[in-house]
């Protein structure tokens, strides 16, 4: 897939969870996904973000999946990390029950920082398919129901599995955007948003001129 120079939508998705739940591994898995007509990695910064050029429903989407970069170790994640995000993976490691217990805390932080912006959220369990599993899918489904989010599980050894869950979240974000015009503007590329803002400013200026006309 040739990298498009223009996109219909740009979407920021953030990763939240305890240290060592697999956020960096998820980024790495997405970055190493085999190129296809539907997905191609266009930028990857370990412990930072991965940008994927994706095709979905006839639309060209630039999905930017952003990691905390280790800030969660010091509880020092700033408001700028959340700003502009329209999707979130709340992550836990199925082998580490404490990471599952702390999901509620991360959800509280997410709610506090994004209370004024629409947000599509998935509870995402990282499953290594080992015998050390401590969190069952049934437990995760119950928590997802309490938080009113969807639960998905990813086995990072299957890279296609990671891309599929990103597609699922993008579908949810786009459906949300189709119902709320304000969200539709939020996921348009920055240049398009800027163009619309300039058009609105010109229209407002023309309106003021007509109002003050002395004819």
C-alpha angles and dihedrals in degrees: 000000000000112000107253117232090213132039132201092216138016116200130187116208121184131207119221131181145094121308113280097020089124105268094135091042090053091052090048092049091051092047092053095046111131110259115255140162089269102044141027132164110235100172135014131181114176112237087008120064147308124221118207127192103214137179118214131162092347091307128116110227132188106206116194112194110194129200125205091241093226095303090124090070089071097031086241101131107143130218090252090068090063097039114113094006115138097175137041138188110209100203137201135168112241089214094055114061093190091063087055093049091052094055090091090058091052090048090053090052091048091050092049096050098039102036091120097047130065113252134191110205135192125188102224123198120197109217120190091183092235130138090250095079113141102172119062124211088243091059091048092049090053092052091046089053091051091050091043093235135118121262122221132170127212130198103202092205085070102063093185087060090061093050091048092057091050089052090051092052092046089053090054092048093050093047088051090050092051089060098044118049091200090060091048089060091046093058096046115105114273093248091055091048089051092049092051091048091051091049090050091049091051092048090050091049092050090049091053091049092052091048091054095043111133095203 
